[in-house]
Amino acid sequence: MPEKRPVTVDKIIIIIIIIIIITIIINADLFAKTEGFLTAIQGQVILRRNYKKYILKHPDTEKLYRRCGKESETIQHITAACEQLAPTEYVKRHDGLAKVIHQKLAETAELIDDKSPYYK
């Protein structure tokens, strides 16, 4: 029989945050166009250089990302791996998401009364 590992406070907090994020996504009430765009991003069918070169078979297409010129222009590189975007755009995205999670946690724990939209 496998040995049971103890559940730490950190693991519980991570599970709570994941549940909150899933709840936010489910209750997001996205416009159909936005939802379709997100689905296209997930399926990696957004018209990027990498897609043009390898899927559409355009041989004259440069595959490197225009901004840094170091890696292929893929969704993964643009959203999480570009050295030029890391110090600015990734930090903004991280801080924005942390703000939403913080507000939802505070509302759930009834620590704040003001339930202003997170985007204001």
C-alpha positions as CSV (number, residue, x, y, z in Angstrom):
1,M,0.0,0.0,0.0
2,P,1.5,3.4,-1.0
3,E,2.6,5.7,1.9
4,K,0.3,8.7,2.4
5,R,2.0,12.1,2.2
6,P,0.9,14.8,4.6
7,V,-1.2,17.6,3.3
8,T,0.5,20.9,3.9
9,V,-1.1,24.4,4.2
10,D,0.6,25.4,1.0
11,K,-1.1,22.5,-0.9
12,I,-4.5,23.5,0.6
13,I,-4.0,27.1,-0.5
14,I,-3.0,26.1,-4.0
15,I,-6.1,23.8,-4.2
16,I,-8.3,26.7,-3.1
17,I,-6.8,29.1,-5.6
18,I,-7.3,26.6,-8.4
19,I,-11.0,26.2,-7.4
20,I,-11.4,29.9,-7.4
21,I,-9.8,30.3,-10.8
22,I,-12.0,27.6,-12.3
23,T,-15.1,29.2,-10.8
24,I,-14.0,32.6,-12.3
25,I,-13.5,31.0,-15.7
26,I,-16.9,29.1,-15.6
27,N,-18.7,32.3,-14.6
28,A,-16.9,34.6,-16.9
29,D,-19.8,35.1,-19.4
30,L,-17.4,35.6,-22.3
31,F,-18.7,36.9,-25.6
32,A,-18.8,34.2,-28.3
33,K,-16.1,36.0,-30.3
34,T,-13.8,36.1,-27.3
35,E,-14.4,32.4,-26.5
36,G,-13.8,31.5,-30.1
37,F,-10.5,33.4,-30.1
38,L,-9.4,31.7,-26.9
39,T,-10.2,28.3,-28.5
40,A,-8.2,29.2,-31.5
41,I,-5.2,30.1,-29.3
42,Q,-5.5,26.8,-27.5
43,G,-5.6,24.9,-30.8
44,Q,-2.6,27.0,-32.0
45,V,-4.3,28.0,-35.2
46,I,-3.7,31.7,-34.8
47,L,-1.9,33.1,-37.9
48,R,1.7,33.4,-36.6
49,R,4.9,33.0,-38.6
50,N,5.4,29.4,-37.3
51,Y,1.8,28.5,-38.4
52,K,2.4,30.0,-41.9
53,K,5.7,28.3,-42.4
54,Y,4.8,24.7,-41.1
55,I,1.0,24.4,-41.4
56,L,0.2,26.6,-44.4
57,K,3.6,25.6,-46.0
58,H,4.7,29.0,-47.0
59,P,8.4,28.4,-47.7
60,D,9.4,32.0,-47.8
61,T,8.1,32.8,-44.4
62,E,10.6,33.7,-41.7
63,K,9.9,31.5,-38.6
64,L,11.7,33.7,-36.0
65,Y,9.6,35.9,-33.7
66,R,9.7,39.5,-34.9
67,R,10.3,41.0,-31.5
68,C,13.3,39.1,-30.3
69,G,14.5,37.2,-33.4
70,K,15.7,34.3,-31.4
71,E,13.0,31.6,-31.3
72,S,10.1,30.5,-33.5
73,E,7.0,32.7,-33.4
74,T,4.8,30.2,-31.6
75,I,2.0,30.9,-29.1
76,Q,4.2,29.3,-26.3
77,H,7.1,31.6,-27.1
78,I,5.0,34.7,-27.2
79,T,3.0,34.0,-24.1
80,A,5.7,32.5,-21.8
81,A,9.2,32.4,-23.1
82,C,10.3,35.6,-24.9
83,E,13.1,37.3,-23.0
84,Q,12.0,40.8,-24.3
85,L,8.5,40.4,-23.0
86,A,9.5,38.9,-19.6
87,P,10.4,42.1,-17.7
88,T,7.3,44.0,-18.8
89,E,4.3,42.2,-20.3
90,Y,4.6,38.9,-18.3
91,V,4.9,40.9,-15.1
92,K,1.8,43.0,-16.0
93,R,-0.2,39.8,-16.8
94,H,1.0,38.1,-13.5
95,D,0.1,41.2,-11.4
96,G,-3.3,41.5,-13.1
97,L,-4.2,37.9,-12.4
98,A,-2.9,38.1,-8.8
99,K,-5.1,41.2,-8.3
100,V,-8.2,39.2,-9.4
101,I,-7.4,36.3,-7.2
102,H,-6.7,38.5,-4.3
103,Q,-10.0,40.3,-4.7
104,K,-12.0,37.1,-5.0
105,L,-10.3,35.6,-2.0
106,A,-10.9,38.8,0.1
107,E,-14.6,38.8,-1.1
108,T,-15.0,35.1,-0.2
109,A,-13.5,35.6,3.2
110,E,-15.7,38.8,3.7
111,L,-12.6,40.9,4.3
112,I,-13.8,43.7,1.9
113,D,-17.1,45.3,1.4
114,D,-16.4,47.1,-1.8
115,K,-17.0,44.7,-4.7
116,S,-15.8,47.0,-7.5
117,P,-14.9,45.3,-10.8
118,Y,-11.3,44.1,-10.8
119,Y,-10.6,45.9,-14.1
120,K,-11.2,49.4,-12.6
